[in-house]
């Protein structure tokens, strides 16, 4: 956050640039005093003035998301974004799912729908139907900032839960391997083959009979082994 000088002439229309999400805070309006009690209402310049930006704490889930419907036991490749959702600074979801977001990270709810928010990659894993306790076998995956393509494994049924390991290419060009299991999201998991080597294929090649071991991002905690 820093000061900026914008030059206008008398009679010019005031059009200050709206700042974005900064250091965990979001823009909450322009004001004429440092205490942010007198809101800027003028639309044209009549004299020199200083305006102040008011910042508010944003909910961790704040942002725009793109996602897809993840379901079924089979593998799926080349999944593209098909659904959108926006969560406002004060935690109101609109788009494919609508309602108040309760909770910050880990288990949350959107309206009455169960969801899990993984903050490292900004992923919301959510029940497709009106399920209040888990995701079951029909789910949505929403990615903050969007993604370009995803590749799903078969249902691995970890501890009898709907479970898939997925290769996701984010809109920033980075590729991540993510495990969805036991109604949770595990970001940047490590997948190794039967020889202990890194599994380099995308996850749509993984079936329920593929011999792999999935480790948490710490590289030691085993989340799945076949």
TISE-567631 format. One line per 5 residues: number of its first residue (from 1); their letters; for each residue x, y negated, z negated of N, C-alpha, C, CB. Coordinates in Angstrom, 2 decimals, decimal comma. Glycine has a CB too. Layout:
<sites>
NUM> A> X:Y:Z:X:Y:Z:X:Y:Z:X:Y:Z | ...
</sites>
This chain:
<sites>
1> XXXXX> 0,85:1,18:0,00:0,00:0,00:0,00:0,89:-1,24:0,00:-0,96:0,00:-1,22 | 0,61:-2,19:0,88:1,44:-3,38:0,98:0,63:-4,55:1,51:2,66:-3,13:1,88 | 1,19:-5,76:1,35:0,53:-6,96:1,86:0,73:-7,07:3,36:1,06:-8,21:1,15 | -0,21:-7,71:4,02:-0,10:-7,96:5,45:-0,65:-9,35:5,76:-0,85:-6,88:6,27 | -0,02:-10,05:6,71:-0,48:-11,37:7,12:-1,11:-11,27:8,50:0,69:-12,39:7,12
6> XXXXX> -2,35:-11,73:8,63:-3,07:-11,71:9,89:-3,38:-13,16:10,26:-4,38:-10,85:9,80 | -2,99:-13,57:11,45:-3,18:-14,96:11,86:-4,47:-15,13:12,66:-1,98:-15,44:12,67 | -5,31:-16,07:12,21:-6,55:-16,42:12,90:-6,58:-17,93:13,11:-7,79:-15,94:12,09 | -7,37:-18,37:14,05:-7,62:-19,79:14,23:-8,99:-20,16:13,72:-7,48:-20,19:15,70 | -9,19:-21,46:13,48:-10,49:-21,92:13,01:-11,58:-21,51:14,00:-10,49:-23,46:12,82
11> XXXXX> -12,63:-20,91:13,49:-13,72:-20,44:14,33:-13,57:-19,02:14,83:-13,87:-21,35:15,47 | -12,38:-18,40:14,62:-12,19:-17,02:15,04:-13,04:-16,08:14,21:-10,71:-16,63:14,94 | -13,42:-14,96:14,82:-14,16:-13,93:14,10:-13,20:-13,13:13,22:-14,90:-12,99:15,09 | -13,59:-12,91:11,97:-12,77:-12,11:11,06:-12,97:-10,63:11,38:-13,13:-12,40:9,56 | -11,87:-9,94:11,63:-11,96:-8,52:11,95:-10,76:-7,77:11,38:-12,05:-8,31:13,49
16> XXXXX> -10,59:-7,78:10,04:-9,44:-7,09:9,45:-9,52:-5,59:9,69:-9,36:-7,38:7,95 | -8,38:-4,98:9,92:-8,32:-3,54:10,19:-8,65:-2,77:8,93:-6,93:-3,13:10,73 | -9,55:-1,81:9,05:-9,91:-0,97:7,92:-8,81:0,05:7,66:-11,26:-0,26:8,17 | -8,17:0,02:6,48:-7,12:1,02:6,20:-7,71:2,39:5,95:-6,27:0,58:5,00 | -6,89:3,41:6,08:-7,36:4,78:5,89:-7,09:5,29:4,48:-6,71:5,69:6,89
21> XXXXX> -7,00:6,60:4,37:-6,76:7,30:3,10:-5,29:7,15:2,74:-7,16:8,81:3,18 | -4,99:6,54:1,57:-3,61:6,25:1,20:-3,34:6,65:-0,24:-3,31:4,76:1,40 | -2,33:7,52:-0,44:-1,93:7,91:-1,79:-3,10:8,37:-2,65:-1,22:6,76:-2,47 | -4,01:9,14:-2,05:-5,14:9,66:-2,80:-6,28:8,70:-2,98:-4,68:10,11:-4,11 | -6,19:7,51:-2,35:-7,25:6,52:-2,47:-7,83:6,18:-1,10:-6,73:5,25:-3,16
26> XXXXX> -9,04:5,65:-1,10:-9,70:5,31:0,14:-10,21:3,88:0,10:-10,85:6,28:0,43 | -10,33:3,30:1,27:-10,79:1,92:1,42:-12,23:1,77:0,93:-10,67:1,48:2,87 | -12,46:0,70:0,14:-13,79:0,50:-0,41:-14,27:-0,94:-0,25:-13,81:0,88:-1,88 | -13,73:-1,64:0,74:-14,24:-2,98:1,06:-13,22:-4,08:0,91:-15,40:-3,28:0,19 | -13,52:-5,23:1,57:-12,69:-6,44:1,48:-13,34:-7,42:0,52:-12,50:-7,09:2,89
31> XXXXX> -12,50:-8,08:-0,31:-12,99:-9,01:-1,32:-12,18:-10,30:-1,30:-12,92:-8,36:-2,71 | -12,75:-11,35:-1,92:-12,11:-12,66:-1,93:-11,28:-12,90:-3,18:-13,16:-13,73:-1,81 | -11,35:-12,00:-4,16:-10,59:-12,18:-5,40:-9,86:-10,89:-5,73:-11,52:-12,59:-6,58 | -8,76:-11,04:-6,48:-7,91:-9,89:-6,79:-8,62:-8,86:-7,65:-6,65:-10,34:-7,49 | -9,64:-9,27:-8,38:-10,39:-8,33:-9,23:-11,46:-7,57:-8,42:-11,06:-9,07:-10,39
36> XXXXX> -11,63:-7,96:-7,18:-12,58:-7,32:-6,26:-14,00:-7,36:-6,81:-12,17:-5,87:-6,01 | -14,42:-8,58:-7,16:-15,80:-8,77:-7,61:-16,63:-9,57:-6,61:-15,81:-9,47:-8,97 | -15,95:-10,36:-5,75:-16,65:-11,20:-4,78:-16,41:-10,67:-3,37:-16,20:-12,68:-4,90 | -17,39:-10,01:-2,82:-17,24:-9,34:-1,53:-17,12:-10,34:-0,38:-18,41:-8,40:-1,29 | -16,26:-10,02:0,57:-16,13:-10,84:1,77:-17,38:-10,72:2,62:-14,88:-10,43:2,59
41> XXXXX> -18,03:-11,87:2,87:-19,24:-11,86:3,70:-19,11:-12,76:4,91:-20,44:-12,28:2,87 | -18,12:-13,65:4,91:-17,95:-14,56:6,04:-17,56:-13,79:7,29:-16,88:-15,63:5,72 | -17,99:-14,29:8,43:-17,67:-13,64:9,70:-16,75:-14,49:10,57:-18,94:-13,33:10,46 | -16,56:-15,75:10,23:-15,66:-16,62:10,99:-14,74:-17,38:10,04:-16,46:-17,61:11,87 | -13,58:-17,75:10,56:-12,58:-18,48:9,78:-12,93:-19,97:9,76:-11,17:-18,26:10,37
46> XXXXX> -12,93:-20,56:8,54:-13,10:-22,01:8,41:-11,93:-22,65:7,66:-14,41:-22,33:7,69 | -11,10:-21,83:7,00:-9,96:-22,33:6,23:-9,01:-21,17:5,95:-10,43:-23,01:4,89 | -7,80:-21,48:5,45:-6,88:-20,43:5,04:-7,48:-19,65:3,88:-5,51:-21,03:4,65 | -7,33:-18,35:3,90:-7,87:-17,54:2,81:-7,03:-16,28:2,62:-9,33:-17,17:3,09 | -7,09:-15,75:1,42:-6,50:-14,46:1,10:-7,62:-13,49:0,80:-5,49:-14,56:-0,09
51> XXXXX> -7,61:-12,33:1,43:-8,60:-11,31:1,11:-7,89:-10,10:0,52:-9,41:-10,90:2,38 | -8,63:-9,38:-0,29:-8,06:-8,26:-1,03:-8,79:-6,97:-0,69:-8,13:-8,53:-2,55 | -8,00:-5,93:-0,56:-8,55:-4,61:-0,25:-8,84:-3,87:-1,55:-7,57:-3,78:0,65 | -10,05:-3,38:-1,68:-10,41:-2,58:-2,85:-10,21:-1,11:-2,53:-11,88:-2,85:-3,29 | -9,52:-0,40:-3,43:-9,28:1,03:-3,26:-10,09:1,82:-4,28:-7,77:1,34:-3,40
56> XXXXX> -10,58:2,95:-3,85:-11,34:3,83:-4,74:-10,74:5,23:-4,68:-12,86:3,87:-4,34 | -10,90:5,96:-5,76:-10,45:7,35:-5,79:-11,31:8,19:-4,85:-10,49:7,92:-7,23 | -10,69:8,92:-3,95:-11,43:9,78:-3,05:-11,48:11,21:-3,57:-10,80:9,75:-1,66 | -12,58:11,91:-3,28:-12,64:13,32:-3,67:-11,62:14,10:-2,84:-14,09:13,90:-3,46 | -11,01:15,14:-3,38:-9,98:15,88:-2,65:-10,45:16,43:-1,30:-9,48:17,01:-3,49
61> XXXXX> -11,73:16,75:-1,20:-12,25:17,34:0,04:-12,59:16,29:1,10:-13,49:18,15:-0,27 | -12,42:15,01:0,79:-12,76:13,93:1,72:-12,07:14,14:3,07:-12,36:12,56:1,13 | -12,82:13,99:4,17:-12,23:14,06:5,50:-13,16:14,66:6,53:-10,96:14,87:5,45 | -12,64:14,76:7,75:-13,39:15,35:8,86:-12,87:16,75:9,13:-13,28:14,47:10,14 | -13,79:17,67:9,36:-13,44:19,08:9,52:-13,99:19,62:10,85:-13,99:19,91:8,34
66> XXXXX> -13,25:20,58:11,39:-13,76:21,38:12,51:-13,61:22,84:12,11:-12,99:21,07:13,85 | -14,55:23,67:12,58:-14,51:25,05:12,13:-15,17:26,03:13,07:-15,13:25,15:10,82 | -15,31:27,25:12,56:-15,96:28,31:13,34:-16,63:29,29:12,40:-14,94:29,04:14,24 | -17,49:30,11:12,96:-18,22:31,13:12,23:-17,39:32,43:12,24:-19,63:31,37:12,84 | -16,93:32,86:11,07:-16,14:34,10:10,97:-17,02:35,18:10,35:-14,84:33,87:10,12
71> XXXXX> -17,18:36,29:11,07:-18,09:37,34:10,60:-17,70:38,66:11,24:-19,57:36,98:10,93 | -18,29:39,74:10,74:-18,14:41,06:11,36:-16,85:41,77:11,02:-18,23:40,92:12,83 | -16,83:43,08:11,32:-15,68:43,91:10,98:-14,58:43,90:12,03:-16,14:45,31:10,76 | -14,89:43,51:13,26:-13,91:43,62:14,34:-12,92:42,47:14,40:-14,62:43,72:15,63 | -11,89:42,66:15,22:-10,92:41,59:15,47:-11,53:40,59:16,45:-9,58:42,16:16,03
76> XXXXX> -11,02:39,36:16,40:-11,47:38,33:17,34:-10,29:37,43:17,67:-12,66:37,50:16,74 | -10,12:37,15:18,95:-9,01:36,29:19,37:-9,54:35,03:20,05:-8,07:37,05:20,33 | -8,67:34,03:20,07:-8,98:32,77:20,77:-10,27:32,11:20,29:-9,08:33,03:22,26 | -10,45:32,08:18,98:-11,60:31,38:18,42:-11,34:29,87:18,47:-11,87:31,84:16,95 | -12,30:29,13:19,00:-12,17:27,69:19,15:-13,16:26,98:18,22:-12,40:27,27:20,64
81> XXXXX> -12,94:25,70:17,95:-13,88:24,96:17,09:-15,28:24,92:17,69:-13,37:23,54:16,84 | -16,27:25,23:16,88:-17,66:25,21:17,35:-18,58:24,42:16,42:-18,18:26,62:17,49 | -18,11:24,11:15,21:-18,94:23,39:14,25:-18,11:22,28:13,60:-19,51:24,35:13,17 | -18,79:21,22:13,19:-18,13:20,07:12,57:-18,79:19,75:11,23:-18,18:18,85:13,50 | -17,99:19,16:10,36:-18,51:18,71:9,07:-17,67:17,53:8,61:-18,49:19,86:8,02
86> XXXXX> -18,30:16,55:8,00:-17,61:15,40:7,43:-17,98:15,30:5,96:-17,98:14,09:8,19 | -16,98:15,08:5,11:-17,23:14,86:3,69:-16,80:13,43:3,36:-16,47:15,90:2,80 | -17,71:12,65:2,84:-17,46:11,24:2,55:-16,57:11,11:1,32:-18,79:10,49:2,33 | -16,08:9,88:1,11:-15,19:9,61:-0,02:-15,84:9,95:-1,35:-14,78:8,15:-0,01 | -17,17:9,82:-1,44:-17,85:10,12:-2,69:-18,42:11,54:-2,73:-18,95:9,12:-2,93
91> XXXXX> -18,00:12,38:-1,76:-18,34:13,79:-1,84:-19,69:14,18:-1,31:-18,26:14,22:-3,21 | -20,11:13,56:-0,21:-21,36:13,94:0,44:-21,03:14,55:1,80:-22,32:12,71:0,59 | -21,45:15,80:2,02:-21,18:16,50:3,28:-22,29:16,23:4,28:-21,02:18,02:3,04 | -21,89:16,07:5,55:-22,85:15,93:6,63:-22,32:16,71:7,83:-23,10:14,43:7,00 | -23,22:17,03:8,76:-22,83:17,85:9,90:-23,43:19,22:9,78:-21,32:17,94:10,03
96> XXXXX> -22,62:20,25:10,02:-23,15:21,62:9,99:-23,67:22,00:8,62:-22,07:22,61:10,42 | -23,03:21,51:7,57:-23,52:21,71:6,21:-23,72:20,35:5,58:-22,54:22,59:5,37 | -24,79:20,18:4,84:-25,12:18,90:4,26:-25,43:19,04:2,78:-26,29:18,27:4,99 | -25,05:18,02:2,03:-25,37:18,01:0,60:-24,20:17,52:-0,23:-25,78:19,38:0,14 | -24,40:17,47:-1,51:-23,40:17,01:-2,47:-22,34:18,07:-2,69:-24,06:16,64:-3,80
101> XXXXX> -21,07:17,64:-2,65:-19,96:18,54:-2,94:-19,67:18,47:-4,44:-18,69:18,17:-2,10 | -19,69:19,61:-5,10:-19,33:19,67:-6,52:-18,09:20,51:-6,67:-20,50:20,24:-7,38 | -17,18:20,07:-7,53:-15,90:20,73:-7,69:-14,83:20,03:-6,87:-16,01:22,20:-7,29 | -13,57:20,31:-7,17:-12,47:19,62:-6,51:-11,60:20,57:-5,69:-11,61:18,92:-7,54 | -11,03:21,56:-6,30:-10,24:22,57:-5,58:-10,64:23,95:-6,08:-8,70:22,34:-5,76
106> XXXXX> -10,25:24,98:-5,33:-10,70:26,31:-5,70:-12,18:26,44:-5,40:-10,42:26,61:-7,18 | -12,93:27,06:-6,29:-14,36:27,26:-6,07:-15,10:25,92:-6,14:-14,95:28,25:-7,11 | -15,84:25,61:-5,09:-16,67:24,42:-5,05:-18,05:24,84:-4,54:-16,04:23,29:-4,14 | -18,96:23,90:-4,49:-20,25:24,13:-3,84:-20,59:22,95:-2,96:-21,36:24,37:-4,89 | -21,20:23,22:-1,84:-21,76:22,19:-0,98:-23,25:22,42:-0,95:-21,14:22,22:0,48
111> XXXXX> -23,98:21,49:-1,56:-25,38:21,71:-1,88:-25,43:22,92:-2,81:-26,26:21,93:-0,57 | -26,12:23,99:-2,45:-26,12:25,19:-3,28:-25,26:26,31:-2,69:-27,53:25,69:-3,48 | -24,50:26,00:-1,64:-23,72:27,03:-0,96:-22,37:27,23:-1,63:-23,54:26,66:0,52 | -22,00:28,49:-1,81:-20,66:28,80:-2,34:-19,61:28,40:-1,32:-20,54:30,30:-2,70 | -18,50:27,84:-1,81:-17,37:27,53:-0,95:-16,09:27,56:-1,77:-17,56:26,16:-0,26
116> XXXXX> -14,98:27,67:-1,06:-13,67:27,66:-1,71:-12,79:26,69:-0,93:-13,03:29,10:-1,75 | -12,19:25,73:-1,65:-11,34:24,73:-1,00:-9,87:25,00:-1,30:-11,73:23,31:-1,46 | -9,10:25,23:-0,23:-7,65:25,43:-0,34:-7,00:24,11:0,10:-7,14:26,65:0,56 | -6,40:23,39:-0,85:-5,97:22,02:-0,58:-4,67:21,92:0,19:-5,84:21,29:-1,86 | -3,82:22,96:0,20:-2,54:22,88:0,91:-2,75:22,61:2,39:-1,74:24,16:0,70
121> XXXXX> -3,63:23,38:3,01:-3,93:23,22:4,44:-5,26:22,51:4,67:-3,95:24,57:5,11 | -6,01:22,25:3,60:-7,29:21,59:3,76:-8,34:22,48:4,39:-7,13:20,35:4,59 | -8,46:23,71:3,88:-9,41:24,68:4,44:-10,57:24,90:3,48:-8,70:26,02:4,73 | -11,78:24,83:4,02:-12,98:25,19:3,25:-13,53:26,50:3,81:-14,07:24,06:3,32 | -13,64:27,49:2,94:-14,18:28,82:3,26:-15,55:28,87:2,63:-13,24:30,00:2,74
126> XXXXX> -16,58:29,09:3,43:-17,93:28,84:2,95:-18,92:29,91:3,40:-18,39:27,50:3,42 | -19,86:30,21:2,53:-20,93:31,15:2,87:-21,76:30,61:4,02:-21,81:31,43:1,65 | -22,10:31,47:4,96:-22,93:31,08:6,10:-24,37:30,84:5,65:-22,89:32,15:7,21 | -24,87:31,77:4,87:-26,24:31,65:4,37:-26,27:30,98:3,01:-26,90:33,01:4,29 | -27,44:30,92:2,42:-27,60:30,26:1,13:-27,15:31,18:0,00:-29,07:29,83:0,92
131> XXXXX> -25,85:31,48:0,01:-25,26:32,36:-0,99:-24,58:31,51:-2,05:-24,26:33,36:-0,33 | -24,95:31,68:-3,29:-24,42:30,83:-4,36:-23,25:31,46:-5,10:-25,50:30,52:-5,34 | -22,92:32,73:-4,80:-21,89:33,41:-5,58:-20,68:33,86:-4,78:-22,48:34,59:-6,25 | -20,76:33,88:-3,46:-19,63:34,34:-2,66:-19,89:34,16:-1,18:-19,33:35,79:-2,95 | -18,93:34,64:-0,37:-19,02:34,43:1,08:-19,63:35,60:1,85:-17,65:34,16:1,63
136> XXXXX> -19,64:36,79:1,26:-20,16:37,98:1,94:-19,46:38,18:3,28:-21,69:37,85:2,14 | -20,18:38,72:4,28:-19,52:39,09:5,54:-19,88:38,15:6,68:-19,90:40,50:5,92 | -20,51:37,03:6,35:-20,85:36,03:7,37:-20,48:34,68:6,79:-22,40:36,09:7,76 | -19,48:34,02:7,37:-18,89:32,85:6,73:-18,60:31,74:7,74:-17,62:33,23:6,00 | -18,32:30,56:7,20:-17,75:29,47:7,97:-16,33:29,21:7,47:-18,63:28,19:7,87
141> XXXXX> -15,46:28,85:8,40:-14,14:28,33:8,04:-14,04:26,93:8,62:-12,98:29,26:8,57 | -13,82:25,93:7,76:-13,66:24,55:8,19:-12,23:24,10:7,90:-14,69:23,62:7,47 | -11,61:23,43:8,86:-10,23:22,98:8,71:-10,18:21,46:8,78:-9,32:23,61:9,81 | -9,66:20,84:7,73:-9,57:19,37:7,70:-8,61:18,90:8,79:-9,10:18,88:6,29 | -9,07:17,94:9,59:-8,24:17,46:10,68:-8,35:18,29:11,94:-6,82:17,40:10,25
146> XXXXX> -8,99:19,45:11,83:-9,23:20,29:13,01:-8,15:21,30:13,30:-9,40:19,43:14,18 | -8,45:22,18:14,24:-7,51:23,21:14,70:-7,77:23,43:16,18:-7,67:24,55:13,89 | -6,85:24,12:16,84:-7,01:24,36:18,27:-7,44:25,78:18,58:-5,72:24,06:19,00 | -6,92:26,76:17,85:-7,28:28,15:18,11:-7,00:28,98:16,87:-6,51:28,70:19,33 | -7,80:30,06:16,70:-7,59:30,99:15,60:-7,75:32,42:16,11:-8,60:30,71:14,44
151> XXXXX> -7,02:33,33:15,46:-7,06:34,75:15,83:-7,31:35,55:14,55:-5,73:35,21:16,54 | -8,42:36,31:14,52:-8,84:37,04:13,32:-8,46:38,51:13,38:-10,35:36,90:13,14 | -8,03:39,05:12,25:-7,85:40,49:12,11:-9,21:41,16:11,96:-6,93:40,83:10,91 | -9,17:42,47:11,88:-10,37:43,21:11,49:-10,63:42,97:10,00:-10,22:44,74:11,80 | -11,80:43,38:9,55:-12,12:43,29:8,13:-11,27:44,29:7,36:-13,64:43,55:7,88
156> XXXXX> -10,40:43,79:6,47:-9,48:44,65:5,73:-10,10:45,17:4,43:-8,20:43,90:5,42 | -11,24:44,63:4,04:-12,02:45,12:2,89:-11,17:45,20:1,62:-12,62:46,49:3,20 | -10,42:44,15:1,33:-9,59:44,12:0,13:-10,48:44,11:-1,11:-8,65:42,89:0,15 | -10,30:45,10:-1,96:-11,12:45,28:-3,16:-12,61:45,18:-2,83:-10,75:44,22:-4,22 | -12,95:45,81:-1,70:-14,34:45,89:-1,22:-14,95:44,53:-0,87:-15,20:46,55:-2,26
161> XXXXX> -14,12:43,52:-0,67:-14,63:42,22:-0,25:-14,39:42,02:1,25:-13,96:41,08:-1,06 | -15,20:41,18:1,87:-14,96:40,79:3,25:-13,61:40,07:3,31:-16,11:39,88:3,80 | -12,69:40,61:4,11:-11,31:40,11:4,09:-10,70:40,10:5,48:-10,44:40,96:3,14 | -10,20:38,97:5,89:-9,51:38,87:7,17:-8,25:38,02:7,02:-10,43:38,28:8,25 | -7,20:38,43:7,73:-6,00:37,61:7,82:-6,03:36,95:9,20:-4,67:38,46:7,60
166> XXXXX> -5,77:35,66:9,25:-6,03:34,87:10,44:-4,82:34,01:10,80:-7,27:34,00:10,25 | -4,48:33,99:12,08:-3,50:33,04:12,60:-4,25:31,79:13,04:-2,67:33,65:13,79 | -3,88:30,64:12,47:-4,56:29,38:12,79:-3,54:28,36:13,29:-5,33:28,82:11,57 | -3,79:27,82:14,47:-2,96:26,72:14,97:-3,70:25,42:14,69:-2,64:26,87:16,50 | -3,11:24,58:13,87:-3,74:23,32:13,50:-3,60:22,29:14,60:-3,15:22,79:12,20
171> XXXXX> -4,37:21,22:14,47:-4,33:20,16:15,49:-2,98:19,47:15,55:-5,41:19,14:15,21 | -2,19:19,55:14,46:-0,86:18,94:14,48:0,19:19,82:15,15:-0,42:18,61:13,08 | -0,24:20,98:15,66:0,66:21,87:16,38:1,31:22,95:15,54:1,71:21,08:17,02 | 1,18:22,88:14,22:1,78:23,90:13,36:0,88:25,13:13,31:2,01:23,34:11,94 | 1,50:26,29:13,11:0,78:27,56:13,06:0,92:28,17:11,67:1,29:28,54:14,14
176> XXXXX> -0,18:28,66:11,12:-0,18:29,19:9,76:-0,93:30,51:9,73:-0,83:28,17:8,77 | -0,49:31,37:8,82:-1,17:32,65:8,59:-1,92:32,55:7,28:-0,17:33,85:8,59 | -3,21:32,79:7,33:-4,08:32,55:6,17:-4,89:33,81:5,89:-5,02:31,33:6,42 | -4,96:34,19:4,62:-5,77:35,34:4,21:-7,04:34,85:3,54:-4,98:36,27:3,27 | -8,16:35,39:4,00:-9,46:35,14:3,38:-9,87:36,45:2,71:-10,53:34,65:4,43
181> XXXXX> -9,93:36,46:1,39:-10,24:37,70:0,67:-10,78:37,37:-0,71:-8,99:38,61:0,56 | -11,67:38,22:-1,21:-12,24:38,06:-2,55:-12,80:36,65:-2,76:-11,17:38,37:-3,61 | -13,41:36,11:-1,70:-14,04:34,79:-1,74:-13,05:33,66:-1,96:-15,08:34,76:-2,82 | -11,78:33,90:-1,62:-10,73:32,90:-1,80:-9,96:32,71:-0,51:-9,79:33,32:-2,94 | -9,09:31,69:-0,53:-8,22:31,41:0,61:-6,78:31,43:0,13:-8,57:30,03:1,28
186> XXXXX> -5,93:32,18:0,81:-4,51:32,23:0,50:-3,74:31,66:1,69:-4,04:33,69:0,17 | -3,15:30,49:1,51:-2,48:29,80:2,61:-1,05:30,32:2,80:-2,45:28,30:2,36 | -0,61:30,32:4,05:0,77:30,64:4,42:1,25:31,95:3,82:1,69:29,52:3,97 | 0,41:32,98:3,98:0,82:34,31:3,55:1,89:34,85:4,49:-0,39:35,27:3,49 | 2,59:35,86:4,02:3,66:36,49:4,80:3,25:37,91:5,12:5,03:36,46:4,04
191> XXXXX> 3,25:38,26:6,39:2,82:39,59:6,82:4,03:40,36:7,35:1,71:39,51:7,91 | 4,22:41,57:6,81:5,34:42,42:7,25:4,82:43,76:7,73:6,37:42,62:6,09 | 5,55:44,35:8,68:5,14:45,64:9,24:5,65:46,79:8,38:5,65:45,79:10,67 | 5,45:48,01:8,86:5,81:49,20:8,08:7,31:49,28:7,81:5,36:50,44:8,80 | 8,13:48,62:8,64:9,58:48,63:8,45:10,08:47,49:7,56:10,27:48,55:9,79
196> XXXXX> 9,14:46,68:7,09:9,53:45,56:6,25:9,95:44,33:7,02:10,63:45,97:5,37 | 9,74:44,36:8,34:10,06:43,20:9,17:8,84:42,29:9,30:10,56:43,64:10,58 | 9,08:41,03:9,57:7,97:40,11:9,77:7,10:40,56:10,93:8,48:38,69:10,02 | 5,80:40,53:10,74:4,85:40,87:11,79:4,68:39,63:12,67:3,46:41,36:11,20 | 5,14:39,72:13,90:5,22:38,52:14,75:4,05:38,36:15,72:6,49:38,55:15,53
201> XXXXX> 3,20:39,36:15,84:2,03:39,22:16,71:0,97:38,37:16,02:1,46:40,61:17,08 | 0,03:37,83:16,80:-1,05:37,12:16,13:-1,98:38,13:15,45:-1,85:36,23:17,13 | -2,75:37,65:14,50:-3,47:38,57:13,61:-4,64:39,29:14,26:-3,97:37,82:12,43 | -5,03:38,93:15,47:-6,08:39,68:16,15:-5,62:41,07:16,55:-6,56:38,93:17,38 | -4,32:41,36:16,37:-3,79:42,70:16,64:-3,87:43,61:15,41:-2,35:42,61:17,11
206> XXXXX> -4,28:43,05:14,29:-4,33:43,83:13,04:-5,71:44,45:12,87:-3,98:42,94:11,81 | -5,75:45,77:12,84:-6,99:46,50:12,57:-6,93:47,08:11,16:-7,21:47,63:13,62 | -7,99:47,73:10,76:-8,02:48,31:9,41:-7,04:49,47:9,26:-9,42:48,78:9,08 | -6,50:49,98:10,38:-5,53:51,09:10,30:-4,09:50,63:10,55:-5,90:52,16:11,31 | -3,88:49,34:10,78:-2,52:48,83:11,02:-1,72:48,84:9,72:-2,57:47,39:11,60
211> XXXXX> -0,51:49,40:9,78:0,35:49,47:8,58:1,07:48,14:8,38:1,38:50,63:8,71 | 0,55:47,34:7,46:1,15:46,05:7,13:1,09:45,83:5,63:0,45:44,90:7,88 | 1,91:44,90:5,17:1,83:44,41:3,80:1,71:42,90:3,87:3,08:44,85:2,94 | 0,75:42,37:3,12:0,54:40,92:3,10:0,98:40,39:1,73:-0,96:40,55:3,39 | 1,91:39,46:1,78:2,43:38,83:0,56:1,88:37,41:0,44:3,98:38,82:0,55
216> XXXXX> 1,71:36,95:-0,79:1,38:35,55:-1,02:2,54:34,68:-0,55:1,06:35,28:-2,52 | 2,35:33,39:-0,52:3,38:32,48:0,00:4,66:32,52:-0,82:2,85:31,06:0,03 | 4,59:33,06:-2,05:5,82:33,18:-2,85:6,73:34,29:-2,38:5,46:33,41:-4,30 | 6,23:35,13:-1,46:7,04:36,18:-0,88:7,18:37,45:-1,72:8,39:35,64:-0,61 | 6,59:37,46:-2,90:6,71:38,63:-3,78:5,37:39,24:-4,19:7,46:38,24:-5,02
221> XXXXX> 4,37:38,42:-4,39:3,06:38,92:-4,81:2,37:39,63:-3,66:2,18:37,76:-5,34 | 2,05:40,91:-3,83:1,40:41,70:-2,79:-0,10:41,50:-2,88:1,77:43,21:-2,91 | -0,70:41,08:-1,78:-2,14:40,86:-1,72:-2,86:42,02:-1,01:-2,44:39,55:-1,01 | -2,12:42,73:-0,16:-2,71:43,84:0,60:-1,58:44,70:1,11:-3,61:43,34:1,79 | -1,77:46,03:1,08:-0,79:46,94:1,65:-1,49:48,15:2,21:0,26:47,35:0,60
226> X> -1,11:48,54:3,44:-1,73:49,67:4,11:-0,62:50,61:4,58:-2,61:49,21:5,31
</sites>
